[in-house]
Amino acid sequence: MDSRPKVLFYGNSLVLAGVQATFKGYAGFEVIALDQPATERELLAFDPSVVVFDIGALESEFLFASDAS
């Protein structure tokens, strides 16, 4: 089982691309990139530890997603 924190980058802005590139340089993180709008179910399926997004570049459905557990 992979115990690395999952970092989900949600969006396609240049700022996110730079931050994502930095995180890819660290072996301690699992980096997931999602550059298209997704449903609540799709976002929660990734089970991220943290979500990084540019609120000015993409309306984030993740803000409205709720954990049903």
C-alpha positions as CSV (number, residue, x, y, z in Angstrom):
1,M,0.0,0.0,0.0
2,D,1.3,3.4,-1.0
3,S,1.5,5.7,2.0
4,R,2.6,8.8,0.1
5,P,0.1,11.7,0.3
6,K,-1.9,12.2,-2.9
7,V,-1.7,15.8,-4.3
8,L,-4.4,16.5,-6.9
9,F,-3.7,19.4,-9.2
10,Y,-7.1,20.5,-10.5
11,G,-6.9,23.0,-13.5
12,N,-4.7,24.0,-16.3
13,S,-3.2,27.4,-15.4
14,L,0.5,28.2,-15.8
15,V,0.8,28.7,-12.0
16,L,-0.5,25.2,-11.3
17,A,1.8,23.7,-13.9
18,G,4.8,25.3,-12.1
19,V,3.7,24.1,-8.7
20,Q,3.0,20.6,-10.1
21,A,6.4,20.4,-11.6
22,T,8.0,21.2,-8.3
23,F,6.0,18.5,-6.5
24,K,7.0,15.9,-9.1
25,G,10.6,16.5,-8.0
26,Y,9.8,15.0,-4.6
27,A,9.4,11.3,-4.2
28,G,7.3,11.7,-1.1
29,F,4.2,12.7,-3.0
30,E,1.9,11.0,-5.5
31,V,1.1,13.7,-8.0
32,I,-2.2,13.6,-9.9
33,A,-3.1,16.1,-12.6
34,L,-6.6,16.8,-13.8
35,D,-7.0,19.6,-16.3
36,Q,-10.6,19.1,-17.3
37,P,-13.9,19.7,-15.3
38,A,-14.9,16.6,-13.4
39,T,-18.0,15.4,-11.5
40,E,-18.1,15.1,-7.8
41,R,-17.9,11.4,-8.0
42,E,-14.8,11.5,-10.3
43,L,-13.0,13.9,-7.9
44,L,-13.7,11.9,-4.8
45,A,-12.6,8.7,-6.6
46,F,-9.0,10.0,-6.6
47,D,-9.1,10.1,-2.7
48,P,-6.6,13.0,-2.6
49,S,-4.9,14.1,0.6
50,V,-4.9,17.7,-0.7
51,V,-6.3,19.5,-3.7
52,V,-4.4,22.4,-5.3
53,F,-6.4,24.6,-7.7
54,D,-6.4,28.1,-9.2
55,I,-9.8,29.4,-8.2
56,G,-9.4,32.2,-10.7
57,A,-8.8,29.8,-13.6
58,L,-11.4,27.1,-13.1
59,E,-14.7,26.8,-11.3
60,S,-14.0,24.0,-8.9
61,E,-16.6,21.3,-8.4
62,F,-14.4,20.0,-5.7
63,L,-15.5,22.8,-3.4
64,F,-19.0,21.4,-3.5
65,A,-18.0,17.7,-3.2
66,S,-18.8,16.1,0.1
67,D,-17.4,13.0,1.6
68,A,-20.4,10.6,2.1
69,S,-18.5,8.4,4.6
